[in-house]
């Protein structure tokens, strides 16, 4: 299991302001790039779905994907969302 403090690198293909513009100042599974909002049950479900797409996960190092998934899983528990384990 990845440490929750694993640093996620800034991605060149993402504007960190886009997430904030779309979702506001919310909690993200990838706070560096403001990707995968996890502030609501609906966002948790969407984040889990998106990070499990191979093309999305491929944009991160394996340790970063583990960190993002760990954060989404914790948010799922907080919001009472059941997700399929990978």
ABEGO torsion letter per residue (X at the ends): XBBAABBBBBBAABBAAAAAAAAEBBBBABAAAGBGBAABAAAAAAAAAAAABAAAAAABBAAAAAAAAAAAAAAAAAAGBBBBBX
